[in-house]
Amino acid sequence: MKSLLWCVLALTITAGPALAQVDTVYVLRADTVLQARHEEDGRWFYELQEVHVSARRLHLTQRATLIGKEAVQQALQASGVGLIRRGVLLASDVYLDGFKRGDVEVVIDGERYPNACPNRMDPPAVRVNPLEMESVRLDKSAAEVGSGLGGQVAFRRAAPPEAWRVRGNLVYAGLNDQTLDAALALEGRRHRLTGRFVHGQPYRDARDRSFIERYDYLQESPYTLAEMAFQGEANAWTYGAGLSVGQDIPFPYLRMDERENTMWNAFLAYQGHRLYVNHTYHLMDNRLRANAATMAMENDARHLTIGLTGPGYEIYYRNWDTWNTMTMAPMGSNMQGGMASGMAMQPMRQHMMPDLHLISTSLARDVARGAFTLSGRLGLTRTAIGEAARLSFYQTLYPDAVDARWFVPAALSLSARTMLTDRLLGGLTLDLATEAPAPEYLYVGLRRMQGQPTWTGNPTLAAPRRATLRGLLGRGAFTGEVFTTLADNYVTLTPAARDEARFITYANVGAWLTGVTLRADGPYATAQISYTLGENLTENRPLAEIAPLQMHTTLRSPRWRGLSASVRAEAAAAQPRIDEALGETRTPAWGRLDVGATYALGAVEVTADLENLTNTLYYQHLSYARSPFASGLPVYEPGRTLRLGLRLVY
């Protein structure tokens, strides 16, 4: 009943103009005033540097959101992307209409940034610096280059201005979440240099319980993220490079933590054609946990991506290599910190991702005729492993396994929209898509100790495919969207056995997903309520990892003498539909309330937000993993948190 009241609150809000997702989006940049003069009649005339206007008509399956003063997480949620918390905020991943992980690609100016961690400890979505970004666009159709089976989340970097300026963000969180996030950008003459530093402590839940009490950590170790990036433009050329280093980022939803993640990238573009490269070194282990005393675990991963992308095409190459090491301690010994006081057993070292090589290319085109838009994408993908001897590992469960697979990713999207009345807009979209299975679904491999089932990919997986019918109605500030998806060869985790050996592996199943989203957008109010139902048609049980009914609403006051205020309510219903075969458990309903205030004075803006005002103890349904490395513990959200911010543009 409590969650129903929260949802009713969202639906009773009235708002202003909307329908940005089905209309033309204009991005207007006026970076500085070059000259101003005051005429005798009292009028002012301003000479601005060149203003660029770019317009693009969005399909019904797309939504664009400018990244302004809010955090990247807020911009993602405003565009309709769900976030899965798996620890501190830097550990969040994306969720979209029942699709997640590799099904939803995250790109930055068309550049792919695949994860190096098989458990996706290094998702790019929430680690981008907002000072570098201009907008984020959500596309559910899968018909554009850079898309996955469930679509894409596309960030766009902002162009550096001609005039010199300094921009800065400083955010301090206190009470239950202790975090400092500082970012600075120096830009001018069409070049930009940015830096960001994040330092934090693992948060406490609403009962003031720490990660030590909740998740069996040895101590509350601080975590850090440091980034630097450079971007420039000269004539028709654009270029840039960056470096990001994260250390000791806790992931309580898993049995290990991210101890180091070093990612560097570079790109060179000419008139929209972009050559890019990025490399990630990722190290995770369990030495921050008490369970390291009985068994030490470590993953060492390296990932290289090289790509060329442009209007309607892309080609990219991935090389992914991961080693896992596990060492059992003899009885009576102590291996905390990785050192045993007694004689440790011989470490078991395994090629978890055996030198994987992936090359893929695709072409995309779209045609608009009146109310109709037709988009299509066609490509070719080859996924192979470099260590042929590893093939025998998969053949234990899959005798027909091979060391290389070819796939033909493709998508076709047909959408139509029309004014049903003078104020009511209607639209309909049909999406057909097929995509290569994620590489980890095919070739991950790990024998586990202590009687745990072996984790193995399935090299015989067929390419998943889906057909989605999506309808939309909009009137003024309000939009309603309903969709239904039939998926064939949908990839899901499943238990398996061969003789007396137990496995956790991947299988193709038939799946049905259907859902509805109601949304209102305006200058002083935003509200959204959404629900997705998922069913495993092959095994006749609920589909795993499906979010329950969710809602959020935000009320904003008009600005008065530089001061404005906001109230945000967020809630979710209980989720009784679970896949018990994978160890899912029911999650209860919850609701939380946030309040905030902003004061702007010239180039300075000060913000204060009190999150989880009622100090509610809760966790989200997707906050714990179903992967073999899962801790099996739900990740509780932070308790009451005070967040103070300072923004500067000079």
C-alpha positions as CSV (number, residue, x, y, z in Angstrom):
1,M,0.0,0.0,0.0
2,K,2.9,2.4,0.8
3,S,4.4,1.9,-2.6
4,L,1.0,2.5,-4.3
5,L,0.7,5.8,-2.5
6,W,4.2,6.8,-3.8
7,C,3.1,5.9,-7.4
8,V,-0.2,7.9,-7.1
9,L,1.9,10.9,-6.1
10,A,3.8,10.7,-9.4
11,L,0.7,10.6,-11.5
12,T,-1.0,13.5,-9.9
13,I,1.6,16.1,-10.9
14,T,0.9,18.6,-13.7
15,A,3.8,19.9,-15.7
16,G,4.8,22.1,-18.7
17,P,5.8,21.4,-22.3
18,A,7.5,18.1,-23.2
19,L,7.7,15.5,-26.0
20,A,11.4,16.1,-26.5
21,Q,11.7,12.4,-27.4
22,V,9.6,12.8,-30.5
23,D,10.5,16.2,-31.7
24,T,13.5,18.0,-33.1
25,V,16.2,18.8,-30.6
26,Y,18.3,22.0,-31.0
27,V,21.5,22.5,-29.1
28,L,22.5,26.2,-28.9
29,R,25.9,27.3,-27.8
30,A,26.8,30.9,-27.1
31,D,30.1,30.6,-25.2
32,T,30.8,34.2,-24.5
33,V,29.9,37.8,-25.3
34,L,32.7,39.4,-27.4
35,Q,31.4,43.0,-27.2
36,A,28.5,44.9,-25.7
37,R,27.3,48.5,-26.3
38,H,24.6,50.6,-24.8
39,E,22.5,52.8,-27.1
40,E,20.9,56.1,-26.2
41,D,17.4,54.7,-26.4
42,G,18.3,52.3,-23.6
43,R,18.8,49.2,-25.7
44,W,21.8,46.9,-25.3
45,F,23.5,45.2,-28.3
46,Y,25.6,42.1,-27.8
47,E,28.1,40.7,-30.3
48,L,28.5,37.0,-29.7
49,Q,31.1,34.6,-31.0
50,E,29.9,32.2,-33.6
51,V,26.8,30.3,-32.5
52,H,26.4,26.7,-33.7
53,V,22.9,25.2,-34.2
54,S,22.6,21.5,-34.7
55,A,19.3,19.8,-35.3
56,R,18.4,16.1,-35.5
57,R,15.0,14.6,-35.6
58,L,14.8,11.8,-33.0
59,H,13.0,8.5,-33.6
60,L,10.2,7.4,-31.3
61,T,12.7,5.0,-29.6
62,Q,15.1,7.8,-28.8
63,R,15.4,10.4,-26.1
64,A,18.1,13.1,-25.7
65,T,19.0,14.9,-22.5
66,L,21.5,17.8,-22.1
67,I,24.0,17.3,-19.4
68,G,24.1,20.6,-17.5
69,K,24.5,21.3,-13.9
70,E,23.2,18.0,-12.7
71,A,25.3,14.9,-12.2
72,V,25.7,12.3,-14.9
73,Q,23.6,9.9,-12.9
74,Q,20.7,12.4,-12.9
75,A,21.0,13.0,-16.6
76,L,20.9,9.2,-17.3
77,Q,17.8,8.8,-15.2
78,A,16.2,11.8,-16.9
79,S,16.7,10.1,-20.2
80,G,15.0,6.9,-19.1
81,V,18.0,4.8,-18.2
82,G,17.9,2.8,-15.0
83,L,20.9,2.4,-12.7
84,I,21.9,-0.7,-10.8
85,R,23.7,0.1,-7.6
86,R,26.3,-2.6,-6.8
87,G,28.2,-0.7,-4.1
88,V,29.4,2.9,-4.0
89,L,28.0,5.2,-6.8
90,L,31.0,4.6,-9.1
91,A,30.0,0.9,-9.2
92,S,26.6,1.4,-10.9
93,D,25.6,-0.1,-14.2
94,V,22.7,0.5,-16.7
95,Y,19.4,-1.2,-17.1
96,L,16.8,-0.6,-19.9
97,D,13.4,-2.3,-20.4
98,G,14.7,-5.6,-19.1
99,F,18.0,-5.5,-21.0
100,K,21.3,-5.0,-19.2
101,R,25.1,-5.6,-19.2
102,G,26.4,-6.2,-22.8
103,D,22.9,-5.9,-24.2
104,V,23.0,-2.1,-23.8
105,E,26.1,-0.5,-25.2
106,V,27.6,2.7,-23.8
107,V,29.4,4.9,-26.3
108,I,31.1,8.3,-26.2
109,D,31.1,10.1,-29.6
110,G,30.7,6.6,-31.1
111,E,33.7,5.2,-29.3
112,R,33.1,1.8,-27.5
113,Y,34.5,1.3,-24.0
114,P,33.9,-2.4,-23.3
115,N,34.5,-3.7,-19.7
116,A,37.7,-5.5,-18.9
117,C,36.1,-7.2,-15.8
118,P,33.9,-10.2,-16.6
119,N,31.7,-9.0,-13.8
120,R,31.5,-5.5,-15.2
121,M,33.2,-3.7,-12.3
122,D,34.4,-1.1,-14.8
123,P,31.2,0.3,-16.5
124,P,31.8,3.6,-18.3
125,A,28.3,5.0,-17.8
126,V,28.8,6.6,-14.4
127,R,32.6,7.4,-14.5
128,V,32.5,10.0,-17.2
129,N,33.4,13.6,-16.2
130,P,30.3,15.8,-16.6
131,L,32.5,18.8,-17.4
132,E,33.5,17.0,-20.7
133,M,30.0,16.0,-21.8
134,E,27.3,18.0,-23.6
135,S,24.4,15.5,-23.8
136,V,23.4,11.8,-23.4
137,R,21.0,10.1,-25.9
138,L,19.1,7.0,-25.3
139,D,18.2,4.8,-28.3
140,K,16.2,1.6,-27.8
141,S,16.0,0.6,-31.5
142,A,19.4,-1.1,-31.9
143,A,19.4,0.3,-35.5
144,E,22.4,2.6,-35.1
145,V,26.1,1.7,-35.2
146,G,27.4,1.2,-31.7
147,S,24.2,-0.5,-30.5
148,G,23.6,-3.7,-28.6
149,L,20.6,-5.9,-28.7
150,G,18.7,-3.6,-26.3
151,G,20.0,-0.3,-27.8
152,Q,22.6,2.2,-26.7
153,V,23.4,5.0,-24.3
154,A,25.3,7.6,-26.3
155,F,27.3,10.4,-24.6
156,R,28.5,13.4,-26.7
157,R,31.5,15.5,-25.7
158,A,31.0,19.2,-25.6
159,A,33.1,21.3,-28.1
160,P,35.7,23.5,-26.4
161,P,34.9,27.2,-26.7
162,E,37.1,29.9,-28.4
163,A,37.1,32.2,-25.4
164,W,39.1,31.3,-22.2
165,R,37.1,30.2,-19.2
166,V,37.4,28.1,-16.1
167,R,34.7,25.7,-14.9
168,G,34.7,23.7,-11.7
169,N,32.5,21.4,-9.6
170,L,33.1,20.5,-6.0
171,V,30.7,18.1,-4.2
172,Y,31.1,17.0,-0.6
173,A,28.8,14.3,0.9
174,G,28.5,13.8,4.6
175,L,26.5,11.9,7.3
176,N,26.1,8.3,6.0
177,D,28.0,8.7,2.7
178,Q,31.5,10.3,3.0
179,T,32.6,11.4,-0.5
180,L,34.6,14.3,-2.0
181,D,34.2,14.8,-5.8
182,A,36.2,17.6,-7.4
183,A,36.4,18.5,-11.1
184,L,38.1,21.4,-12.9
185,A,38.2,22.4,-16.6
186,L,40.4,25.0,-18.2
187,E,39.3,25.7,-21.8
188,G,39.9,28.2,-24.5
189,R,41.1,28.6,-28.1
190,R,39.1,25.5,-28.9
191,H,41.0,23.3,-26.4
192,R,40.1,21.9,-23.0
193,L,42.0,20.3,-20.2
194,T,40.0,18.6,-17.4
195,G,40.8,16.9,-14.2
196,R,38.7,15.0,-11.7
197,F,39.4,13.5,-8.3
198,V,37.0,11.4,-6.2
199,H,37.9,10.3,-2.6
200,G,35.4,8.4,-0.5
201,Q,34.7,6.0,2.3
202,P,32.3,3.0,2.1
203,Y,28.9,4.4,3.1
204,R,26.7,3.3,6.0
205,D,23.1,2.2,5.6
206,A,20.1,3.7,7.5
207,R,20.8,1.6,10.6
208,D,24.4,3.0,10.7
209,R,25.9,-0.4,9.7
210,S,29.2,-0.3,7.9
211,F,30.6,-2.5,5.2
212,I,32.4,-4.3,8.0
213,E,29.2,-5.3,9.7
214,R,27.1,-5.8,6.5
215,Y,29.5,-7.5,4.1
216,D,32.4,-8.9,6.2
217,Y,35.0,-6.3,5.2
218,L,38.2,-6.1,7.3
219,Q,38.2,-2.3,7.4
220,E,36.7,0.7,5.9
221,S,39.3,1.3,3.2
222,P,39.1,4.6,1.3
223,Y,38.6,4.5,-2.5
224,T,39.8,7.0,-5.1
225,L,39.3,7.9,-8.8
226,A,41.6,10.2,-10.6
227,E,41.1,11.4,-14.2
228,M,42.7,13.7,-16.6
229,A,41.6,14.4,-20.2
230,F,42.6,16.7,-23.1
231,Q,40.5,17.7,-26.1
232,G,41.2,20.1,-29.0
233,E,40.0,21.2,-32.4
234,A,41.9,22.7,-35.3
235,N,40.1,23.4,-38.6
236,A,38.2,20.2,-39.4
237,W,40.3,18.0,-37.0
238,T,39.3,17.0,-33.5
239,Y,41.7,15.1,-31.1
240,G,42.0,14.1,-27.5
241,A,43.4,11.7,-24.9
242,G,42.6,10.8,-21.4
243,L,43.8,8.7,-18.4
244,S,41.7,7.3,-15.5
245,V,42.9,5.5,-12.4
246,G,40.6,3.9,-9.9
247,Q,41.7,2.2,-6.7
248,D,40.1,0.1,-4.0
249,I,36.5,0.6,-5.2
250,P,34.3,-1.7,-3.1
251,F,31.8,-4.1,-4.7
252,P,29.9,-5.8,-1.9
253,Y,27.6,-7.5,-4.4
254,L,30.6,-9.6,-5.4
255,R,33.1,-11.6,-3.5
256,M,36.0,-9.4,-4.7
257,D,36.6,-5.7,-5.1
258,E,38.2,-3.5,-7.7
259,R,41.8,-2.9,-6.4
260,E,43.0,-1.1,-9.5
261,N,41.5,0.0,-12.8
262,T,43.7,2.0,-15.2
263,M,42.2,3.1,-18.5
264,W,43.8,5.3,-21.1
265,N,42.2,6.5,-24.4
266,A,43.0,8.6,-27.4
267,F,41.1,9.7,-30.5
268,L,41.6,11.6,-33.8
269,A,38.7,12.7,-35.9
270,Y,38.3,14.5,-39.2
271,Q,34.9,15.7,-40.4
272,G,33.0,13.1,-38.4
273,H,35.3,10.1,-39.2
274,R,36.9,9.0,-35.9
275,L,39.8,6.7,-35.1
276,Y,40.1,5.7,-31.5
277,V,41.9,3.4,-29.1
278,N,41.4,2.6,-25.4
279,H,43.1,0.2,-23.1
280,T,42.1,-1.0,-19.6
281,Y,44.1,-2.8,-16.9
282,H,41.8,-4.2,-14.3
283,L,42.8,-6.0,-11.0
284,M,40.3,-7.3,-8.5
285,D,40.8,-9.5,-5.4
286,N,39.3,-10.2,-2.0
287,R,42.1,-9.0,0.2
288,L,39.8,-6.3,1.7
289,R,37.5,-9.1,3.0
290,A,37.6,-11.5,5.9
291,N,37.1,-14.5,3.5
292,A,40.7,-13.9,2.2
293,A,41.8,-15.7,5.4
294,T,40.6,-19.1,4.0
295,M,41.0,-18.5,0.2
296,A,42.7,-15.7,-1.7
297,M,41.2,-14.8,-5.1
298,E,42.6,-12.5,-7.8
299,N,41.5,-11.5,-11.3
300,D,44.1,-9.8,-13.6
301,A,42.5,-8.5,-16.8
302,R,43.7,-6.5,-19.8
303,H,41.5,-5.2,-22.6
304,L,42.3,-3.3,-25.8
305,T,39.8,-1.7,-28.2
306,I,40.7,-0.1,-31.5
307,G,38.0,1.4,-33.7
308,L,37.1,3.5,-36.7
309,T,33.6,5.0,-36.8
310,G,31.8,7.7,-38.8
311,P,28.4,8.6,-40.3
312,G,26.6,5.3,-40.7
313,Y,29.6,2.9,-40.3
314,E,32.0,1.4,-37.7
315,I,34.7,-1.2,-37.5
316,Y,36.3,-2.2,-34.2
317,Y,38.7,-4.8,-32.7
318,R,38.8,-6.1,-29.2
319,N,41.5,-8.1,-27.4
320,W,40.6,-9.4,-24.0
321,D,42.8,-11.5,-21.7
322,T,42.0,-12.4,-18.1
323,W,43.7,-14.6,-15.6
324,N,42.3,-15.8,-12.3
325,T,44.3,-17.1,-9.3
326,M,42.9,-18.9,-6.3
327,T,44.8,-20.1,-3.3
328,M,43.4,-22.2,-0.5
329,A,44.9,-21.8,3.0
330,P,45.8,-24.9,5.0
331,M,43.9,-25.5,8.2
332,G,45.0,-23.0,10.9
333,S,46.7,-20.5,8.6
334,N,45.9,-16.9,7.8
335,M,46.0,-15.5,4.3
336,Q,44.7,-12.0,5.0
337,G,46.5,-9.5,2.8
338,G,47.5,-12.4,0.6
339,M,50.2,-13.8,3.0
340,A,49.8,-17.1,4.7
341,S,51.2,-17.7,8.2
342,G,51.4,-21.4,7.4
343,M,52.3,-23.2,4.2
344,A,49.7,-22.3,1.6
345,M,48.5,-24.8,-1.0
346,Q,49.7,-24.5,-4.6
347,P,47.8,-21.6,-6.3
348,M,45.3,-22.6,-9.0
349,R,45.9,-20.2,-12.0
350,Q,43.3,-20.3,-14.8
351,H,42.9,-18.5,-18.1
352,M,39.5,-17.1,-17.4
353,M,39.2,-15.2,-20.7
354,P,41.7,-16.9,-22.9
355,D,43.1,-14.2,-25.2
356,L,39.8,-13.3,-26.9
357,H,39.9,-11.6,-30.2
358,L,36.7,-9.9,-31.6
359,I,36.4,-8.0,-34.9
360,S,33.2,-6.5,-36.0
361,T,32.0,-4.1,-38.7
362,S,28.5,-2.7,-39.5
363,L,26.8,-0.2,-41.7
364,A,23.6,1.8,-40.9
365,R,21.2,3.9,-42.8
366,D,17.9,5.7,-42.2
367,V,15.3,7.2,-44.4
368,A,12.6,9.6,-43.4
369,R,9.5,10.2,-45.5
370,G,6.8,12.3,-44.0
371,A,5.5,10.6,-40.9
372,F,7.6,7.4,-41.5
373,T,11.2,6.7,-40.6
374,L,13.0,3.5,-41.7
375,S,16.4,2.6,-40.1
376,G,18.6,-0.4,-40.6
377,R,21.9,-1.8,-39.6
378,L,23.8,-4.8,-41.0
379,G,27.2,-6.2,-39.9
380,L,29.5,-9.1,-39.4
381,T,31.3,-10.2,-36.2
382,R,33.9,-12.8,-35.5
383,T,34.7,-13.9,-31.9
384,A,37.6,-16.3,-31.3
385,I,40.0,-17.3,-28.5
386,G,43.7,-17.3,-29.0
387,E,44.5,-20.3,-26.7
388,A,43.2,-23.3,-28.6
389,A,44.2,-25.7,-25.8
390,R,41.5,-24.0,-23.6
391,L,38.8,-25.5,-25.9
392,S,38.8,-28.8,-23.9
393,F,37.5,-26.9,-20.9
394,Y,34.3,-26.0,-22.7
395,Q,33.9,-29.4,-24.4
396,T,33.4,-31.0,-21.0
397,L,29.8,-29.6,-21.1
398,Y,29.6,-28.7,-24.8
399,P,31.3,-31.4,-27.0
400,D,30.5,-29.4,-30.2
401,A,32.3,-26.3,-28.9
402,V,34.7,-24.5,-31.4
403,D,37.3,-21.8,-30.8
404,A,35.8,-19.3,-33.3
405,R,32.3,-18.1,-34.2
406,W,30.8,-15.9,-36.9
407,F,27.7,-13.8,-36.3
408,V,25.6,-11.4,-38.5
409,P,24.3,-8.6,-36.3
410,A,21.4,-6.7,-37.9
411,A,18.5,-4.4,-37.0
412,L,15.5,-2.9,-38.8
413,S,13.3,-0.2,-37.3
414,L,10.2,1.2,-38.8
415,S,8.4,4.1,-37.0
416,A,5.5,6.3,-37.7
417,R,4.0,9.3,-35.9
418,T,1.0,11.5,-36.6
419,M,-1.2,14.0,-34.9
420,L,-4.3,12.1,-34.0
421,T,-6.1,15.3,-32.9
422,D,-4.9,18.9,-32.8
423,R,-3.2,18.2,-29.5
424,L,-2.7,14.4,-29.3
425,L,0.4,12.8,-30.9
426,G,0.5,9.1,-31.6
427,G,3.4,6.9,-32.7
428,L,4.1,3.3,-33.4
429,T,7.5,1.5,-33.9
430,L,8.4,-2.0,-34.9
431,D,12.0,-3.1,-34.1
432,L,13.7,-6.3,-35.3
433,A,17.2,-7.0,-34.1
434,T,19.8,-9.7,-33.7
435,E,23.2,-9.4,-32.1
436,A,26.2,-11.6,-31.3
437,P,26.2,-13.0,-27.8
438,A,28.5,-11.0,-25.4
439,P,32.0,-12.6,-25.5
440,E,31.9,-13.6,-21.8
441,Y,28.7,-15.6,-22.5
442,L,30.7,-17.6,-25.0
443,Y,34.2,-18.1,-23.6
444,V,34.4,-17.2,-19.9
445,G,35.8,-20.2,-17.9
446,L,36.6,-20.8,-14.2
447,R,36.9,-23.9,-12.1
448,R,36.0,-23.0,-8.5
449,M,37.1,-24.4,-5.2
450,Q,35.2,-25.4,-2.0
451,G,32.6,-27.4,-3.9
452,Q,31.3,-24.4,-5.9
453,P,30.0,-25.1,-9.5
454,T,32.3,-24.4,-12.4
455,W,31.5,-21.2,-14.3
456,T,31.7,-21.8,-18.0
457,G,30.7,-20.0,-21.1
458,N,28.7,-21.7,-23.9
459,P,30.6,-21.5,-27.2
460,T,27.5,-23.1,-28.9
461,L,25.1,-20.2,-28.1
462,A,22.9,-19.0,-31.0
463,A,22.6,-15.2,-31.7
464,P,19.8,-13.7,-29.6
465,R,17.1,-11.9,-31.6
466,R,14.1,-9.8,-30.7
467,A,11.0,-8.2,-32.2
468,T,9.6,-5.2,-30.3
469,L,6.4,-3.3,-30.9
470,R,6.3,0.0,-29.2
471,G,3.4,2.5,-29.0
472,L,3.4,6.1,-27.8
473,L,0.8,8.7,-27.0
474,G,1.6,12.3,-26.1
475,R,-0.4,15.4,-25.2
476,G,1.3,18.5,-24.0
477,A,3.5,17.6,-21.0
478,F,2.5,14.0,-20.8
479,T,3.6,10.9,-22.7
480,G,2.7,7.3,-22.4
481,E,4.7,4.4,-23.8
482,V,3.9,0.7,-24.0
483,F,6.0,-2.0,-25.5
484,T,6.1,-5.8,-25.9
485,T,9.1,-7.8,-26.9
486,L,9.4,-11.4,-28.0
487,A,13.0,-12.6,-27.8
488,D,14.3,-15.8,-29.3
489,N,17.7,-17.2,-28.1
490,Y,17.7,-14.8,-25.2
491,V,20.8,-15.5,-23.1
492,T,20.4,-16.3,-19.5
493,L,22.3,-18.0,-16.7
494,T,21.3,-21.5,-15.9
495,P,22.6,-24.4,-13.7
496,A,23.8,-27.6,-15.5
497,A,25.4,-30.9,-14.6
498,R,27.5,-33.5,-16.3
499,D,28.1,-36.8,-14.5
500,E,28.7,-35.6,-10.9
501,A,30.1,-32.2,-11.9
502,R,28.0,-29.0,-11.4
503,F,28.1,-26.0,-13.7
504,I,26.8,-22.5,-13.9
505,T,26.6,-21.7,-17.6
506,Y,24.6,-19.8,-20.3
507,A,21.7,-21.0,-22.4
508,N,19.4,-19.7,-25.1
509,V,15.7,-19.4,-24.1
510,G,12.6,-17.9,-25.4
511,A,11.6,-14.7,-23.5
512,W,8.7,-12.3,-23.3
513,L,9.1,-8.7,-22.0
514,T,6.4,-6.2,-21.8
515,G,6.1,-2.9,-20.0
516,V,4.6,0.6,-19.8
517,T,6.1,4.0,-19.0
518,L,4.1,7.1,-18.1
519,R,6.0,10.4,-18.0
520,A,5.4,14.1,-17.4
521,D,8.0,16.8,-18.1
522,G,7.8,20.5,-17.3
523,P,9.8,23.5,-16.0
524,Y,8.7,22.9,-12.4
525,A,7.8,19.2,-12.3
526,T,9.0,15.8,-13.7
527,A,7.4,12.5,-13.0
528,Q,7.8,9.0,-14.3
529,I,6.3,5.6,-13.5
530,S,7.4,2.4,-15.2
531,Y,6.8,-1.4,-15.1
532,T,8.3,-4.3,-16.9
533,L,7.2,-7.9,-16.8
534,G,9.5,-10.7,-18.0
535,E,8.8,-14.4,-18.6
536,N,11.1,-17.2,-19.5
537,L,8.9,-19.0,-22.1
538,T,11.2,-22.0,-22.5
539,E,11.2,-22.9,-18.8
540,N,7.9,-21.4,-17.9
541,R,9.1,-19.3,-15.0
542,P,9.8,-15.5,-14.4
543,L,12.7,-14.1,-16.2
544,A,15.7,-13.3,-13.9
545,E,16.8,-9.8,-13.1
546,I,13.7,-7.8,-14.0
547,A,13.0,-4.6,-12.0
548,P,9.7,-4.1,-10.3
549,L,7.2,-1.2,-10.6
550,Q,9.3,2.0,-10.2
551,M,8.5,5.7,-9.9
552,H,10.2,9.0,-9.3
553,T,8.9,12.5,-9.3
554,T,10.7,15.9,-8.8
555,L,9.1,19.2,-7.9
556,R,11.1,22.4,-8.5
557,S,10.3,25.9,-7.3
558,P,10.7,29.0,-9.5
559,R,13.9,30.9,-8.9
560,W,13.5,33.9,-6.5
561,R,16.5,36.2,-6.0
562,G,18.8,33.4,-7.1
563,L,17.3,30.8,-4.7
564,S,15.3,27.7,-5.7
565,A,14.2,24.5,-4.0
566,S,13.3,21.0,-5.0
567,V,11.7,17.9,-3.6
568,R,12.2,14.4,-5.1
569,A,10.3,11.2,-4.3
570,E,11.4,7.8,-5.5
571,A,9.8,4.4,-4.8
572,A,9.6,0.8,-6.0
573,A,7.0,-1.9,-5.5
574,A,7.8,-5.3,-4.1
575,Q,9.1,-7.9,-6.7
576,P,7.6,-11.3,-6.1
577,R,8.4,-12.6,-9.6
578,I,11.8,-14.2,-9.2
579,D,13.8,-17.1,-10.7
580,E,14.5,-19.3,-7.7
581,A,16.7,-21.6,-9.8
582,L,19.3,-18.8,-9.8
583,G,19.0,-18.0,-6.2
584,E,16.8,-14.9,-6.6
585,T,14.9,-13.7,-3.6
586,R,11.8,-11.5,-3.2
587,T,12.5,-7.9,-2.5
588,P,10.2,-5.6,-0.4
589,A,8.7,-2.3,-1.5
590,W,10.4,0.9,-0.5
591,G,10.2,4.7,-0.8
592,R,12.5,7.6,-0.2
593,L,12.3,11.4,-0.1
594,D,15.0,13.9,-1.0
595,V,15.0,17.7,-0.6
596,G,17.4,20.3,-2.0
597,A,18.1,24.0,-2.5
598,T,20.2,26.0,-4.9
599,Y,21.5,29.5,-4.7
600,A,23.1,31.2,-7.7
601,L,25.1,34.4,-7.6
602,G,26.8,35.4,-10.8
603,A,29.3,32.8,-11.8
604,V,28.9,30.8,-8.6
605,E,26.2,28.3,-7.7
606,V,25.9,26.6,-4.3
607,T,23.7,23.5,-3.8
608,A,22.6,21.6,-0.7
609,D,20.7,18.3,-1.0
610,L,19.5,16.1,1.8
611,E,19.1,12.6,0.3
612,N,17.0,9.9,1.9
613,L,15.5,12.4,4.3
614,T,13.5,9.8,6.2
615,N,16.5,7.6,6.6
616,T,14.7,4.6,5.1
617,L,16.5,1.2,5.1
618,Y,16.1,-0.4,1.7
619,Y,17.8,-2.1,-1.2
620,Q,16.9,-2.4,-4.9
621,H,15.9,-5.6,-6.6
622,L,18.8,-5.4,-9.0
623,S,21.4,-4.6,-6.4
624,Y,22.8,-8.1,-6.1
625,A,24.3,-10.2,-8.8
626,R,23.3,-13.6,-10.1
627,S,26.8,-14.3,-11.4
628,P,29.0,-17.1,-10.0
629,F,31.1,-14.5,-8.1
630,A,28.0,-13.0,-6.4
631,S,28.2,-12.6,-2.6
632,G,24.5,-13.5,-2.4
633,L,24.0,-10.4,-0.2
634,P,21.7,-7.5,-1.2
635,V,23.4,-4.1,-1.4
636,Y,21.6,-1.7,0.9
637,E,21.4,2.0,-0.1
638,P,23.0,4.7,1.9
639,G,21.2,6.2,4.9
640,R,20.5,9.9,5.2
641,T,23.2,11.8,3.3
642,L,23.9,15.6,3.1
643,R,25.4,16.6,-0.2
644,L,26.9,20.1,-0.6
645,G,28.0,21.4,-4.0
646,L,29.8,24.4,-5.4
647,R,29.9,25.2,-9.2
648,L,31.9,27.8,-10.9
649,V,32.0,29.2,-14.4
650,Y,34.5,32.1,-14.8
